[in-house]
Amino acid sequence: MRDYLVKKKNIKSTRLRTKGYGMDDPVADNSTEDGQRQNRRVDFRIIRR
């Protein structure tokens, strides 16, 4: 997502910060298909405008 924003939307890379959570921060149970689907996501957090 970060690469897309930098390359296609011309946002300076210095304005973006990324952090991967992997299995550390699931929003649902990974033992079901529905839970796995919910855990495949991208979250945006606006830190400062």
C-alpha positions as CSV (number, residue, x, y, z in Angstrom):
1,M,0.0,0.0,0.0
2,R,2.8,2.4,0.9
3,D,4.6,1.7,-2.5
4,Y,1.3,2.4,-4.3
5,L,0.8,5.7,-2.6
6,V,4.3,6.8,-3.3
7,K,4.4,5.7,-6.9
8,K,0.9,6.3,-8.1
9,K,-0.3,9.2,-5.9
10,N,3.0,11.0,-5.7
11,I,3.0,11.2,-1.9
12,K,6.5,11.7,-0.5
13,S,7.9,8.5,1.1
14,T,9.1,10.6,4.1
15,R,5.5,11.4,4.9
16,L,4.5,7.7,5.4
17,R,5.5,5.2,8.0
18,T,4.6,1.5,7.9
19,K,4.4,-1.2,10.5
20,G,3.6,-4.8,9.9
21,Y,1.8,-6.8,12.6
22,G,1.6,-10.2,11.0
23,M,0.0,-12.6,13.5
24,D,0.5,-10.3,16.5
25,D,-2.7,-8.2,16.2
26,P,-5.6,-10.2,14.7
27,V,-9.1,-8.7,14.8
28,A,-10.8,-12.1,14.6
29,D,-10.1,-15.8,15.2
30,N,-7.8,-17.3,12.6
31,S,-9.3,-20.8,13.0
32,T,-12.2,-20.0,10.7
33,E,-12.4,-18.8,7.1
34,D,-14.4,-15.8,8.1
35,G,-11.9,-14.9,10.7
36,Q,-9.0,-15.2,8.3
37,R,-10.8,-13.0,5.8
38,Q,-11.3,-10.3,8.5
39,N,-7.6,-10.5,9.4
40,R,-6.5,-9.7,5.8
41,R,-6.6,-6.0,6.1
42,V,-4.8,-2.7,5.8
43,D,-5.3,-0.2,8.6
44,F,-4.6,3.5,8.3
45,R,-3.9,5.6,11.3
46,I,-3.5,9.4,10.8
47,I,-1.0,10.5,13.3
48,R,-0.7,14.1,12.4
49,R,-2.2,16.4,9.8
